[in-house]
Amino acid sequence: MIQAGDKGKARPALGRAIRERVEHDLEQALKRRPTEEATLAGVVRSLSPFNARVRGAARDTLTVLAKRRSFDRPLYHALLRTMGDLSDSAACMILQGALNQVATVGYSPLAAACGCANPAVVAELTKAAGRERAHAAFAAELALACHTAPRPAHLVHLAPMIKEAHRITFCYEFLPALMRRREVPAAVGPALRVLRAAERHLGRWLALAEIEVRAGEYASLDEAKSRLESASASGRGSWQLMVWALEYAKNPARDPSLPRVSVDAISRLAERAGRESHFAFRLASAREKAVEQVLGQLLTTPMRTAASIRAAMHLGRDLGRVQVRDTLSIVCDDQVLDEDLRGLAVAALYDAGDCEGALGRAEELESSRSLKTAAWAALVRFNVRERAFSGCSSPVVTESRYRWIQCGWLE
């Protein structure tokens, strides 16, 4: 194994087994549309940053899909976003072509362009911001603001023209690409505030509000505090959590300050937030002790759901409950556990702090018949090697990877 600080050593590799399997699955996907194409798309999206050959296979597959105009396939959209996130220069021509067909392709090229600063792509974005319908032009203008000075007046002009159906799709398919960026373009807050004012869904309201706050606009935080003061007894818990989320977006380094919130309040907010992550997991990632009781109630016996596995992981990783490692070890060896959950359980065990136990199980699971499990196992093995190489390691189970691999979501 590579030791930290060793000179002349190559950086750790992702692993031959998963690389060859992904390459083969992508090749087969061009011949016949797989039944679990969304899973394959999510796996490729998660693994591409760590392996040049996976990226090459993804690029080649995207080229063929673009030539065939297979714009209805999840694989096309996921690969286009992947190449944009990685600023892949060889895929810029494909992205340019997709930006010319936004009306047909949808938000994917606009979301991909948020991470691609290629001058030709930026030029195409400028054209899209002026020629497309209001919802697409609005997204193009936001993507353009990631690379050039924003034009807040144009954004504010476009925002009221966006219909509700387009606003919903915008929140689910474009906004996450903007939220993943370390820095949000300044001066986009007023335009997002226009969209938020028309939004009745609490999860989408919060997503728009968080972008506003990160852009330096705090009107949404003031509104949330005002609603908290005037809320009924049953609604106070939800608005406490909304204020917490916006305060955290404003300053993630602040000390935990969440008051004790009822389990029902967190559950209601999770239900109203739709495809947002279960709010308990967001609180746990921020190491908020107030959520410990809620996570404890998610630990079903036997533990055979993704939610219970994630709850155990957060208790061990973020809240210092070392004893949950034993529980996760038992789950990993449960012969009745769904094969699609086995890899997630091993990744959770690694993140909870049992590196050796997770590594031994991951080595056995890289040949699993479940692509989800094989991908999680490969990521665990890669992180172990990376930690040995550099002396540091990042979590395996992130929100984005969970959505892409385990849920098969586009974002």
N, C-alpha and C positions, 0 to 999 in steps of 0.2 A: 504494500500500500504506500502511496506517496505521502511523505511526511512534510509537514508545514516547514517552509523555509528551505527545502531542498532546491539546489540550484541546478539548472540545466534539465529539469524534469518538465515533461509536457503536462499541460493542464488536464484534469480528469475528463474522461470521455463519458458520453451518455450511456453507452452499452450497445454491443453489437446486436443482441437479440431483439431489443425493441426497435432499433434502427431498421433492421432488415424486415421486421414485421410491418412497420409503418410504410416502408418503401413498397413492399408487396401489396399491402392493402390499398395504397393510392393507385398503384398500377391496375389492380383489379377494379377499382372504382370507376376507371375510365372505360372499362369494358361492360360493366353492369352496375347499376346503382345499388349500393349495399343497403340492407334493411336498417342498419345502425349508422347511417352516414353522419348524423349529427354528432355521434360519439367520436367517430374517426376525425371529424373536423375539429372537435374540441381537443383531442389528443395531439393532433398535429400542431395546433395553435399553442399548446402548452409546452411541447418539446422543441419546437423550432429554434428558440433562442439558444439552445444548448448543443446543437449539432449541425454542422455545415451540410452534411449529406441529407438530413431530414429537410433542411431549408431548400436544398437543391431539388429534391423530389417534390416538395410543395410548390416551388416555382414552376417546375415543368408541368405539373398537373394543372396549375392555374392557367398556364399558357394554352393548354389544350382546351380547357373549359371555356376560356374567353373566345377562342377561335370558333368553338361550337355554339357560342352564345347561350350557354347553359346557365342563364341567370336565375333559374328557379331552384337551383341546387344549393343546399346549405354549405356544401364543401366549397363552392365558388366564393360565397360571401365570407366564409371564415378564412380562406387562404388569401383573399384580397386584403382583408383587415390585418392578417398576420404580416404580409409583405410590407404593408404601410407602417405598422408598428415597428418593424425592424429596419425601416428606411432602406429596403433592398433596392439598390440602383438598377439591377437587371429587370425588376418588375415595374419600373416607373412607366414604361411604355404602355403596359397593360392598364395601370392606374389612370394614365392620361385618357386612354380610350374609354374606360368606364366612366370617367367624369364627363365625357361627351354624351353619355347615355343615362344620365341620372334618372330621367323620367321612367326608364325601363328597369334599371338596376336597383334603384332605391338608395338608401342612406349609406350602404357599405363603402362606396368609393369616397364619400365625404368624410366618413369616420376614419377610413384608412389614411386620408390626406392630412388628418390632424398630426400624424407622426412623421410625415414625409416632407422634408424641406427642399426637395429637388426643385430648381427654378422652373422647369417645364410644368411640373405639377402645380406649383403656385400660380403660374400664368393661367393654367386651365381652371383653377379654382376661381380666379378673378372673373373669368368669362362666365362661369356657372353662377356666380353671385349676382350677375346682371341679367342673365337670360332665363333662368329657371323660374318655376312657379314659386310662390312666396315661401312655402315650407322648405323647399330644397334650397332656394336662394339664401334663406336664413341660416341653414346649416352650413352652406358653403362659406358664408361670411364669417361664421364662428370658426370654421376650420382655417380660413385665411388669416384670422386674427392670431392664430397660433404661430404664424411665421412673419407677419408684417404688422404694422400699426393698425389697430382696429378702427372701424368706422362706426362709432356708436349711433350716429344719426341714421345711417342706413338700416342698422339693426332695429332701432326703435320704430322706424317706418314700416318694416316688414312684419314685425311681431303681431300687430292686431289683425293682420290678414290671414293668419294661420288658423285653419279650422280645427275643431276638437279632435277629429279622427287623426289628422296629421300630427297634432300636438302629442297625442298618446304614443304614436309610433316613434316620434322624435325622442321622447323620453326613454323609450325602451331600446331603441336601435342606434341612436347617435350620442345621447348624453353620457353614457358610460365611457365612451372613448375620451370625452373631454374630462371626465372625473378622474380617469387614471393618470392624467398628466400631472407632473409635479407642480407645475405653475399654470394657473388659469389666466387667460388673457385679461388684462385690466380693461375697465370701461365697458364690459359686456353686461354688467349687472342690471342697468336700467331696462334693457331689452328683455332679459330673462324675467324681470319683475313683472313685465306686461303679461307674459305667459303664465306666471305663477298666480297672478290676480284672477285669471280665468279658470284656474285649476281647482277642482273639488275633491280630487283623490289625494288622500294625505301622503301616500308614498311618493307620488309624482311631485306634489307640492314641496316635499322635503328635498327631493333630488334637485329641483330647480333652485331652492333656497340655499342649499349647500354650495352650489356653483357660485351663486351671488356672493356669499360670504367669502369664499376663497378668492373672488375677484375684487374684494375690498368694499363691497356694498353690504351694509348691515341692516337694511330696512326689514328684511325678513326676520332677523333676530328680534328686533324691536316689536314686530307684529306678534311673534310667537310669545314673547313675554307678556304682551298686552292680553292675548287670548288666554294665557295661563291665569292671569289675575281675574278675568271675568268668567272663567270656565265653571261649569257645574261640578259638583263633587265627583261625579262619575267620569268627567272629562279631564280633570286636573292631571291625572297620571299620564295620559297620552301627551299633553302639552308640556309636562315636565321633561319627558323624554325628547320631545322636539327641541326644546330649549337646550337640553344637554347636547344633542347632535350638532346644533348650529354653533354652540360655544366651542365644541370640540373641533369643528371645521375651522373656526376662527383661530384657535390656538391649541393644536394637538399636544403641546408640551405642558399644558396646565395640569395642576394637581387634580386628582379625582374629587368631584364635588357633587356627585349625584345623590340626592336624598333618597331615602328608602321608598321604592316604588312597588306597588302591588304586582303580584304575578298576573292578575287579570289585565292590568294596564299594559304590560309588555305584550301579552297575548293579543289584546285588541289591536294594538299598533301594528303588530306583525301581520294580522289578518288584513288591516286596512292598507298596509304597505304593498300588498300584491306580491310582485316578484322581487321585492327587496329581500335581502337576507333577513332571516329571523333576527329581530332586534336584539335578542339576548346575546347573540354571537357578536354583534357589533359592540355591545357594552363590554363583553368579556375581552375582546381584542384590545380594548382601551384599559384593561385591568381594573374595571369598576367592581369593587367588592359587593355592591348592592345587588348584583345579578347572580351571586353564587347560589342563592336559594332556588332561583328559577332554573338554573342549569341542573341542579340536583334533581328537580322534579322531572327533567327530561330523560334522566337515566332509567330507561325501562329495564325490566328484568323478564326474560333475557334481553340483552342489548342487541337488537337485530334491525335497527332503523338507522338511516344516515344521520338524523337529528340527534339521536342518543349518542352515536359515536362522536359527532362533532362536539356535543356538550361535554363528554368526558375529556376530549382533547383540550378544550379551552380551560377546563378546571385544572388540568395538569400543567398546561403550557403557560397560561396567563394568570391563574389564581393560586398557584402553589400547592394544589392538592396532589401530592406525590402518590398517594395511595391508589389513585385511579389508574396508574400504570398497570397494576396487577389486574384490575378489571379489564382493561384493554387487551392485556396479554391473553386472558381467557377468551375474549371475543375473537381475537385473531385465530385461535385454535378451535373455535366452535365449528364442528363439522356440518351443522345445519345452516350456518350463515350463508346468505346469498353470495354467490361467487362475485357478483358485481360490487359487493360491499367489502370484500375481504381486503382488497388493496387499500381502500380508504381507511380501514381499521389499522393496517400496518403503518400507513402514513401518519395517522393520528397518534399511534404509539411512539413513533419517532419524534414527532413534535412535542409530545408530552414528556420527553426526556429519556426514553429507553432506547438509546441508539443501537446497542448491541443486539437487543431482542428484536428490534425492527429490521436490522440488517439481515439477520439469519433468516427471517421469514420472507423478506423481500427477494432474497436469492432464489427461494423456492417458487415464488409467484411470478417471476418474469416470463415464465412459459405458460401462464394461466390462459385458459380459453377465453376469458373475459378481457377485452382490450382495455377497459377501464382499470381493472386490477393490475394488468401488466404495466400500464403507464405509471400508476402510483408507485409500483415496486421499483421501476426504473428511476423515478425521481428520488426515491429514498436512497438508492444505491449511489446515485450521482451526488446527492447532498453529503453523504458520508465521505465520498472521495474529495469533494470540494472542501469540506471541513478539515480533512487531513492535509490538504494542499495549502490552504490559506489560513487555517486556524480559526475561521469563522464560518457560520452557516446561517441560512435564512430558512424560514418555515417552508415546509413542503405544501401543506394545505392552506392555500390562500383563497380569498373569496373568488377571485377570477378563475383560478384553476378548478375550484369546486364546481362553479357554474359551467365551465367549458367541458370538463371531463365527466363529472358525475351526473350533471343534469342535461348535458347536450344543448345548452343555450348558446345563442349567438353572442350575447353579452351577459 
